[in-house]
Amino acid sequence: MSNNFEVATTISDAISSVNYSPAHSTNLLVSSWDQTLRLIDTHAGTSGRELLQIDSQAPLLDACFVGEDGKSAAAGGLDQGVKFFDLNRGQLTSTLSSHTSAVKSICYNTDLSTIISGSWDRTIHLHSPQSQTLTSSHTLPHKIFSLSTIQTKLVVAMASRSIYIYDLRNMSEPFQRRESSLKFMTRTVRCMPNGEGYASSSIEGRVAVEFFDPSKESQSRKYAFKCHRQPEDDVDVVYPVNALAFHPLYGTFASGGGDGVVALWDGVAKRRLRQYPKYPASIAAMGFSTDGKHLAIASCNGFEDGKETVPNPENRLFVREMGENEAKPKSMG
Amino acid sequence: MAEPVQLSIIEAQKENIVALPGGRSARALAQSILASEDTETQNLEHAAAREAFENELKTADELDDPLDPYLRYVKWIQEVYTSGGGRLLERTLYRATHKFEDSPEFKNDARYLKLWMTWIQTYSDAPRESFAFLARKGIGAGLALYYEEFAAYLESQGRKAQAEEIYEMGIQRNARPVERLRRKYDEFVARLAANPPDANEPSSPAVPIVRAALGERKTDVEPRDPQAAVQGFGAEGQAPPQKKKNKMMIFSDAPGATSSALPEQSDRGGGWDSITTLADRKKENVDAPRPWAGEILKQEGGPAPKKEKLQIFRDPAALQNQSQPQPALTASGKPKRPERVFAALELVYHYGESQDECDFDELRARSRGLLNVDWNEMRREEEKRRQRQKQLDRDRAKAQQEDEIMMDMLGSRHAVVEKEPVEVPDENAKFVTKSTVVTLALTTSPKAKPKKLKKSMGMQFSTEPTMTMHTRAANDEIYSIFNQPFIAQDDFASSGKNGESSDEEDDEDDTEQTNTMFSQGGRSTAGQENEEEEQPDMLKGAFTDDEDTGFTAVDVDMLRQKGAAGDENMPTDELEHLQLGGEEGEPDEYMEEEPHTVYNQRGSRQLPFMTPIVEQTESLPPSTIRGRGRRKSTTTPCKPGRTGSEEPLIDFRASPIQEVSVHHDILPDNDVQMGGMDEKENMSLEKQTRSKPTENSLISFEDLEPKDKEKEIKKPSASNALQPKKQALTSKSGSTGSTIDDAQCNPMDPILREVILSKLSQPVTTFKGFYDNSSQPSKRTDGIRKYIRAITATGKDAPKVIPSQPVIGLENGEISYTIRKEIGKGAFAPVYLVENNMAGMYDAEDGEEEEDAAESATIGTSKRCELEAIKMEIPVSTWEFYITRLSHQRLGNHRATQSMVNVHEFHLFKDEAFLVLDYFAQGTLLDLVNATASPNNSLHTQSGTMEEILVMFFTVELLRAVEALHEKGLLHGDLKADNCLLRLQPVGANAGKDGSNDAEWSSAYDPHGGSGWDKKGLVLIDFGRGVDMRNFRKDVGFLADWKTDKQDCPEMREMRPWTYQIDYYGVAAVVHSMLFGKYIETTTVTGDNAPGRPKKYKIVSGMKRYWQGDIWSEMFDMLLNPGMFVEGEEGGAMPITKGMKRIRMKMEEWLVANCERGVGLKGWLRKVEDGVKRRK
């Protein structure tokens, strides 16, 4: 069974993203509302150690590693800039571009070495990490809520349940335009590691799994399911699904909800593999390490109900060690 | 003597008469038969007689012949109860026989033996054992009768050898009359000779030989019979003790539980003391009674066996191909738990100025007041603070020796470095210290300036961006110009914790360049630069301030001149001010007095010369004009200007131009702010600027501007590589791209629709519920038509046999519907009410929650009902399915979604298509209007038209639905009263289906749908003429190629192009028919028909004076002349959603205010509900 431990941090406000380094399976990049980007070795000592802490001037909403060496990162937040950080020197290298509203999501495409940022100003910006410049900007019809990229695909989840899928090699026109199959606002979108499709979650306790291939066979494989519902008296309270994370090796995925529950799903067999005991607060972000051996889980006030106490008292980071076969889909034994 | 017995009496009853061995008296028989006809008296008589006998029996022991009463009693019973004495006889016989079994005087009494024989023959369950018992007791041992009977019994059992043995025993004992016995024996022998005994028959002695039981420890030599051994076995503890495990439970009577029939059993140690019934002898099979205390009562069958609650019969034929294993009803029986969404949906879906919902981060930002914070502004404010501080410091510094300062500056390089880390943690202190240095440098040492410049060159971007903007807009612009790395950190490090690292870097740079500073203010270099650049910035600030409200090249130009003039004065001016400030020592006051702060105070403090220009050019946002290119070169925008100038003053002077070019950088970001509408203009203008990035360009701008605006939109030039791409994007943005590029077309054109459908990013065939069988014919129409004709036909046309309800089985029977009746004929297709034979299965799928991750995608599989509507489309068209589904997809969970009919499935065949829709039983608005008009209907009103409040209510519902559709770029295209179904659903969980028990439905109208009001409304059906505006270019105009009538909008009738008008007119028509009870008629407003002016329409009918004439006429005015109300709408074009919303809100307000007057809105709606129910 998996082992769960808490990482000691100095994070003083809600966590917005957690991402494991592509190079070091224990280095975790954490962006948070306390205007800080941190690099944490989750497995140093008994409860981890903060390697780096870079302050920004506004709350950060997302961050990602850039490149394969885990030495640089990009982040964005309310101050509307897309920032590029040198993690070796522990400092901001440059501001790649500026949106006219907060940068909500940021991701890095390995195949094409591109940093993609999406903002509430309804644009996505593509940047080259080599030249540290903006390479192109694209205006979309709605606020961007979540980005995810795999291989040459970029999935953009927007307001009004709109989802665009781009081929990064040809950004002039979306490869596909879709409406989310969920009725409520899209919260997060994450691509499958095998590049076949993506999972998206809504604020109304549902996750949809869809495929890129427009053929009818593939499209008929798409499905959605309910999750993150807690019975309360005689009502089921439906929580938002804030975080999704695909296991890099097995293609199973974890969902984290406003109820503080993390569940592990086998998308192929359409089965829930596991559901872990409740965390103290809403799950804000999750990330598997590149070797798939552990899952970082950020638990803090998610502002789902429009309430928070300032400052948020509970901003905690957990790591769940995955057992040998814990995240393995049933079909793989 | 007595008369002869009427044999006929006996004859009639003879099957009820039990034969007695000795025969019956015919008289007695006849008597009792006759008596039995009078049951009541007979019963009484019998009871009396029985009682007499019983009494006699009680004292029988005192009689000389105690047997006599028994004999008589038995005889009486046999006579009276002709059909057998039953239990009475049995009990009496038993008592008689067993009473005397040990009385020696009766042992050879023939009468007693006869009683025994009767008992054995009639009631004994084991006659042979009874005979053996008698033998053991010695009863009848001397009577031939016993032997004869016993032998006869054995013989009848096939035990001839034993029978012979008995005869021989009897003869040997000389049982009397021995002669008769002998004769019987002879007869037996004769029979035996004729029929010799079987070799297999038992040869054991007829009367068991009594031997000692094995293991008998009793010294009692008396031989014991086997029965005794068995019976007494356990009780006497003779079970083999060495056996550890009893292979078999041996039954034993509980100690002391001696049977009353065997009082002296233990004494005598033998069996055969008594013979009781077989049941008694099988008592080991019966559980002995035990006290209940402590007993565990095993429930029958354990905990409720899980059974299917109800086996539903299903036609095996229908089941044949059905893969669904579960029975339908059990699945649907599963109650769905109510759900509550945790997320604050009202906040998420609070559409503010933008059309998009907000995610939680945005909400959090907003609640913390960080959302609309202009981070530049914050930095700016910080900068201001810094500035003030600087000024303070300057003053302070002034007090110091200038020479000293110089010395320090030159020598403190190392100190700076050292200071660094200390300063980092204290954000505010940072600036203080910084600024002090700066001021010193500025004020005191002109020599420092060149140095600073050099340094700034060296630092490239990091120094460049520094500027102190005082107006918000100016800062926006400028900051975004300097998007390059470090800017934010360097200059505006003030906003809370900012990149210390970058500061560090600055400092490093500083030191490298041997920039000398105060030892105290090591980090000042950045600040210094700020200070330096502040001046140009200030100028810029002035410009940008204007820009905010709209700014053109003219402004720039003018300002540039002004600025240039100002610049020259600036340094000195400022210095003076600073000095002044220092004396005053009050930063706030400074702010008021400082020249640049004048610019800062937006509006009130603006320089007078700017305002008129501003207004002039309001419509054209300047930021975008300034172009968007230059992204790639963002890092070095200012470099040339800077490098070229050693002398700061020159630099200042040059700066305006420089800045213009700088501005180009900003734009990509800013243009978004400006809104998409201007984008094209912006881009075109940008091109202009790019091509002439000098002063001249600015001037030319001024001239070209208005023309450019139009020209450029039409033909975007490809001068900029980035441009066409963007153009394409913008034109597509916000839509699925204009598939159809025609400026005018007929949106209902099937070919055009085909094109649209073929270009969908997600083909319609992959939609949930789409069943494509287009290759095969369905041929179901005829059957259905025939059936419908049959059930609707009357009179002689009516067929004698009504055909059975046709069942439409689809998808190999996986889905099937039973046609009930025809409920409507759409424009193109009939609609049937059907029974969904599969209803309920869908819920089951839905109900499986976490256990099974699989669940169908949520859209298109909402809950199914038993009754649904099927629309048959001939010729086939996918369009209605597509548009209906699209409306749901686009609207998402918008409240108006409930006002769109839900399409569950679409079955496409070669020759026909079936559209499975929700069924609403309450009829259409047209039905309601007609019901109101017809005098016999319960809904009839005096005026013959609907109550105004009801009309208003439905109008609001209609407007909301149409608004939502239009907002999402959809046209219904066929709005009329018969395409609006009533949706008056029960409110609350415990409300009855008929609308009873609706306490949860408040009588106070809630425009937001609370208190049950969201359950009441309309449903739009028939999207067959729907149009998705996103398929067309923005300026498209539609032309109808069909014959138009008064129900079509004036544009159509006059062959003018139309778009949204079709729906506005439709709404007007629906409302008109509700309000007036007749079809809409319009006329042009007279006197307003000047040529060239657009015609204005109004309705012909006049309002009643007590109606809300204002609201209604405003509404009709708007709906009939939408083109005149586009002002204020987004893009100044249709849809006039905002205008409609305004009207709707007015109506809602009125409803809220008046909903509880008189009958009240709820009351009226209840009446309608009842009325339409009755109508059915």
HADDOCK unambig.tbl for C-alpha pairs under 7 A between the chains (distance, minus, plus):
assign (segid A and resid 54 and name CA) (segid B and resid 499 and name CA) 6.91 0.50 0.50
assign (segid A and resid 55 and name CA) (segid B and resid 497 and name CA) 5.89 0.50 0.50
assign (segid A and resid 55 and name CA) (segid B and resid 498 and name CA) 5.41 0.50 0.50
assign (segid A and resid 55 and name CA) (segid B and resid 499 and name CA) 5.29 0.50 0.50
assign (segid A and resid 56 and name CA) (segid B and resid 497 and name CA) 6.11 0.50 0.50
assign (segid A and resid 56 and name CA) (segid B and resid 498 and name CA) 4.58 0.50 0.50
assign (segid A and resid 56 and name CA) (segid B and resid 499 and name CA) 5.32 0.50 0.50
assign (segid A and resid 57 and name CA) (segid B and resid 495 and name CA) 5.75 0.50 0.50
assign (segid A and resid 57 and name CA) (segid B and resid 496 and name CA) 5.84 0.50 0.50
assign (segid A and resid 57 and name CA) (segid B and resid 497 and name CA) 5.34 0.50 0.50
assign (segid A and resid 57 and name CA) (segid B and resid 498 and name CA) 4.33 0.50 0.50
assign (segid A and resid 57 and name CA) (segid B and resid 499 and name CA) 6.95 0.50 0.50
assign (segid A and resid 79 and name CA) (segid B and resid 375 and name CA) 5.66 0.50 0.50
assign (segid A and resid 91 and name CA) (segid B and resid 501 and name CA) 5.09 0.50 0.50
assign (segid A and resid 91 and name CA) (segid B and resid 502 and name CA) 6.91 0.50 0.50
assign (segid A and resid 92 and name CA) (segid B and resid 499 and name CA) 6.91 0.50 0.50
assign (segid A and resid 92 and name CA) (segid B and resid 501 and name CA) 6.52 0.50 0.50
assign (segid A and resid 92 and name CA) (segid B and resid 502 and name CA) 6.40 0.50 0.50
assign (segid A and resid 93 and name CA) (segid B and resid 485 and name CA) 6.69 0.50 0.50
assign (segid A and resid 94 and name CA) (segid B and resid 484 and name CA) 6.62 0.50 0.50
assign (segid A and resid 94 and name CA) (segid B and resid 485 and name CA) 3.44 0.50 0.50
assign (segid A and resid 94 and name CA) (segid B and resid 486 and name CA) 5.63 0.50 0.50
assign (segid A and resid 95 and name CA) (segid B and resid 483 and name CA) 6.68 0.50 0.50
assign (segid A and resid 95 and name CA) (segid B and resid 484 and name CA) 5.49 0.50 0.50
assign (segid A and resid 95 and name CA) (segid B and resid 485 and name CA) 3.92 0.50 0.50
assign (segid A and resid 95 and name CA) (segid B and resid 486 and name CA) 6.51 0.50 0.50
assign (segid A and resid 96 and name CA) (segid B and resid 484 and name CA) 6.67 0.50 0.50
assign (segid A and resid 96 and name CA) (segid B and resid 485 and name CA) 6.56 0.50 0.50
assign (segid A and resid 97 and name CA) (segid B and resid 483 and name CA) 6.01 0.50 0.50
assign (segid A and resid 98 and name CA) (segid B and resid 480 and name CA) 6.89 0.50 0.50
assign (segid A and resid 98 and name CA) (segid B and resid 483 and name CA) 6.20 0.50 0.50
assign (segid A and resid 98 and name CA) (segid B and resid 669 and name CA) 6.67 0.50 0.50
assign (segid A and resid 99 and name CA) (segid B and resid 669 and name CA) 5.53 0.50 0.50
assign (segid A and resid 100 and name CA) (segid B and resid 669 and name CA) 5.35 0.50 0.50
assign (segid A and resid 100 and name CA) (segid B and resid 670 and name CA) 6.39 0.50 0.50
assign (segid A and resid 100 and name CA) (segid B and resid 672 and name CA) 6.94 0.50 0.50
assign (segid A and resid 100 and name CA) (segid B and resid 673 and name CA) 6.52 0.50 0.50
assign (segid A and resid 121 and name CA) (segid B and resid 672 and name CA) 6.82 0.50 0.50
assign (segid A and resid 133 and name CA) (segid B and resid 632 and name CA) 6.49 0.50 0.50
assign (segid A and resid 134 and name CA) (segid B and resid 631 and name CA) 6.71 0.50 0.50
assign (segid A and resid 134 and name CA) (segid B and resid 632 and name CA) 6.69 0.50 0.50
assign (segid A and resid 139 and name CA) (segid B and resid 729 and name CA) 6.71 0.50 0.50
assign (segid A and resid 139 and name CA) (segid B and resid 730 and name CA) 6.75 0.50 0.50
assign (segid A and resid 139 and name CA) (segid B and resid 733 and name CA) 6.64 0.50 0.50
assign (segid A and resid 140 and name CA) (segid B and resid 733 and name CA) 5.49 0.50 0.50
assign (segid A and resid 140 and name CA) (segid B and resid 734 and name CA) 6.66 0.50 0.50
assign (segid A and resid 141 and name CA) (segid B and resid 733 and name CA) 5.19 0.50 0.50
assign (segid A and resid 141 and name CA) (segid B and resid 734 and name CA) 3.98 0.50 0.50
assign (segid A and resid 142 and name CA) (segid B and resid 356 and name CA) 6.41 0.50 0.50
assign (segid A and resid 143 and name CA) (segid B and resid 356 and name CA) 6.63 0.50 0.50
assign (segid A and resid 159 and name CA) (segid B and resid 356 and name CA) 5.46 0.50 0.50
assign (segid A and resid 159 and name CA) (segid B and resid 357 and name CA) 5.95 0.50 0.50
assign (segid A and resid 160 and name CA) (segid B and resid 356 and name CA) 6.00 0.50 0.50
assign (segid A and resid 160 and name CA) (segid B and resid 357 and name CA) 6.81 0.50 0.50
assign (segid A and resid 172 and name CA) (segid B and resid 725 and name CA) 6.19 0.50 0.50
assign (segid A and resid 172 and name CA) (segid B and resid 729 and name CA) 6.91 0.50 0.50
assign (segid A and resid 176 and name CA) (segid B and resid 761 and name CA) 5.37 0.50 0.50
assign (segid A and resid 177 and name CA) (segid B and resid 761 and name CA) 5.73 0.50 0.50
assign (segid A and resid 178 and name CA) (segid B and resid 762 and name CA) 6.89 0.50 0.50
assign (segid A and resid 179 and name CA) (segid B and resid 889 and name CA) 6.69 0.50 0.50
assign (segid A and resid 181 and name CA) (segid B and resid 857 and name CA) 5.93 0.50 0.50
assign (segid A and resid 181 and name CA) (segid B and resid 858 and name CA) 6.31 0.50 0.50
assign (segid A and resid 181 and name CA) (segid B and resid 859 and name CA) 6.01 0.50 0.50
assign (segid A and resid 182 and name CA) (segid B and resid 857 and name CA) 6.98 0.50 0.50
assign (segid A and resid 182 and name CA) (segid B and resid 858 and name CA) 5.86 0.50 0.50
assign (segid A and resid 182 and name CA) (segid B and resid 859 and name CA) 6.70 0.50 0.50
assign (segid A and resid 183 and name CA) (segid B and resid 858 and name CA) 6.88 0.50 0.50
assign (segid A and resid 183 and name CA) (segid B and resid 859 and name CA) 6.70 0.50 0.50
assign (segid A and resid 183 and name CA) (segid B and resid 892 and name CA) 5.17 0.50 0.50
assign (segid A and resid 183 and name CA) (segid B and resid 893 and name CA) 5.85 0.50 0.50
assign (segid A and resid 184 and name CA) (segid B and resid 892 and name CA) 6.68 0.50 0.50
assign (segid A and resid 184 and name CA) (segid B and resid 893 and name CA) 6.40 0.50 0.50
assign (segid A and resid 203 and name CA) (segid B and resid 343 and name CA) 6.67 0.50 0.50
assign (segid A and resid 204 and name CA) (segid B and resid 341 and name CA) 6.29 0.50 0.50
assign (segid A and resid 208 and name CA) (segid B and resid 857 and name CA) 7.00 0.50 0.50
assign (segid A and resid 214 and name CA) (segid B and resid 762 and name CA) 6.63 0.50 0.50
assign (segid A and resid 216 and name CA) (segid B and resid 766 and name CA) 5.42 0.50 0.50
assign (segid A and resid 219 and name CA) (segid B and resid 766 and name CA) 6.07 0.50 0.50
assign (segid A and resid 220 and name CA) (segid B and resid 766 and name CA) 6.54 0.50 0.50
assign (segid A and resid 223 and name CA) (segid B and resid 854 and name CA) 6.61 0.50 0.50
assign (segid A and resid 223 and name CA) (segid B and resid 855 and name CA) 5.96 0.50 0.50
assign (segid A and resid 223 and name CA) (segid B and resid 856 and name CA) 5.13 0.50 0.50
assign (segid A and resid 223 and name CA) (segid B and resid 857 and name CA) 4.89 0.50 0.50
assign (segid A and resid 224 and name CA) (segid B and resid 854 and name CA) 6.68 0.50 0.50
assign (segid A and resid 224 and name CA) (segid B and resid 855 and name CA) 5.27 0.50 0.50
assign (segid A and resid 224 and name CA) (segid B and resid 856 and name CA) 5.61 0.50 0.50
assign (segid A and resid 224 and name CA) (segid B and resid 857 and name CA) 4.52 0.50 0.50
assign (segid A and resid 224 and name CA) (segid B and resid 858 and name CA) 6.75 0.50 0.50
assign (segid A and resid 225 and name CA) (segid B and resid 853 and name CA) 5.45 0.50 0.50
assign (segid A and resid 225 and name CA) (segid B and resid 854 and name CA) 5.78 0.50 0.50
assign (segid A and resid 225 and name CA) (segid B and resid 855 and name CA) 4.78 0.50 0.50
assign (segid A and resid 226 and name CA) (segid B and resid 849 and name CA) 6.01 0.50 0.50
assign (segid A and resid 226 and name CA) (segid B and resid 850 and name CA) 6.71 0.50 0.50
assign (segid A and resid 227 and name CA) (segid B and resid 849 and name CA) 6.97 0.50 0.50
assign (segid A and resid 227 and name CA) (segid B and resid 850 and name CA) 5.91 0.50 0.50
assign (segid A and resid 235 and name CA) (segid B and resid 337 and name CA) 6.36 0.50 0.50
assign (segid A and resid 235 and name CA) (segid B and resid 338 and name CA) 5.18 0.50 0.50
assign (segid A and resid 235 and name CA) (segid B and resid 339 and name CA) 5.36 0.50 0.50
assign (segid A and resid 235 and name CA) (segid B and resid 340 and name CA) 6.57 0.50 0.50
assign (segid A and resid 236 and name CA) (segid B and resid 337 and name CA) 6.62 0.50 0.50
assign (segid A and resid 236 and name CA) (segid B and resid 338 and name CA) 6.15 0.50 0.50
assign (segid A and resid 236 and name CA) (segid B and resid 339 and name CA) 4.51 0.50 0.50
assign (segid A and resid 236 and name CA) (segid B and resid 340 and name CA) 6.01 0.50 0.50
assign (segid A and resid 237 and name CA) (segid B and resid 339 and name CA) 5.67 0.50 0.50
assign (segid A and resid 237 and name CA) (segid B and resid 340 and name CA) 4.69 0.50 0.50
assign (segid A and resid 237 and name CA) (segid B and resid 341 and name CA) 5.69 0.50 0.50
assign (segid A and resid 237 and name CA) (segid B and resid 342 and name CA) 5.87 0.50 0.50
assign (segid A and resid 238 and name CA) (segid B and resid 339 and name CA) 6.53 0.50 0.50
assign (segid A and resid 238 and name CA) (segid B and resid 340 and name CA) 5.73 0.50 0.50
assign (segid A and resid 238 and name CA) (segid B and resid 341 and name CA) 4.52 0.50 0.50
assign (segid A and resid 238 and name CA) (segid B and resid 342 and name CA) 5.38 0.50 0.50
assign (segid A and resid 239 and name CA) (segid B and resid 341 and name CA) 6.27 0.50 0.50
assign (segid A and resid 239 and name CA) (segid B and resid 342 and name CA) 5.08 0.50 0.50
assign (segid A and resid 239 and name CA) (segid B and resid 343 and name CA) 6.42 0.50 0.50
assign (segid A and resid 240 and name CA) (segid B and resid 343 and name CA) 6.39 0.50 0.50
assign (segid A and resid 270 and name CA) (segid B and resid 852 and name CA) 6.42 0.50 0.50
assign (segid A and resid 270 and name CA) (segid B and resid 853 and name CA) 4.58 0.50 0.50
assign (segid A and resid 270 and name CA) (segid B and resid 854 and name CA) 5.07 0.50 0.50
assign (segid A and resid 271 and name CA) (segid B and resid 851 and name CA) 6.85 0.50 0.50
assign (segid A and resid 271 and name CA) (segid B and resid 852 and name CA) 5.29 0.50 0.50
assign (segid A and resid 271 and name CA) (segid B and resid 853 and name CA) 4.79 0.50 0.50
assign (segid A and resid 272 and name CA) (segid B and resid 850 and name CA) 6.74 0.50 0.50
assign (segid A and resid 272 and name CA) (segid B and resid 851 and name CA) 6.49 0.50 0.50
assign (segid A and resid 272 and name CA) (segid B and resid 852 and name CA) 6.74 0.50 0.50
assign (segid A and resid 272 and name CA) (segid B and resid 853 and name CA) 6.12 0.50 0.50
assign (segid A and resid 303 and name CA) (segid B and resid 360 and name CA) 5.80 0.50 0.50
assign (segid A and resid 303 and name CA) (segid B and resid 364 and name CA) 6.21 0.50 0.50
assign (segid A and resid 304 and name CA) (segid B and resid 343 and name CA) 4.69 0.50 0.50
assign (segid A and resid 304 and name CA) (segid B and resid 344 and name CA) 6.08 0.50 0.50
assign (segid A and resid 304 and name CA) (segid B and resid 360 and name CA) 5.90 0.50 0.50
assign (segid A and resid 305 and name CA) (segid B and resid 342 and name CA) 6.49 0.50 0.50
assign (segid A and resid 305 and name CA) (segid B and resid 343 and name CA) 4.89 0.50 0.50
assign (segid A and resid 305 and name CA) (segid B and resid 344 and name CA) 4.50 0.50 0.50
assign (segid A and resid 306 and name CA) (segid B and resid 344 and name CA) 6.07 0.50 0.50
assign (segid A and resid 306 and name CA) (segid B and resid 363 and name CA) 6.90 0.50 0.50
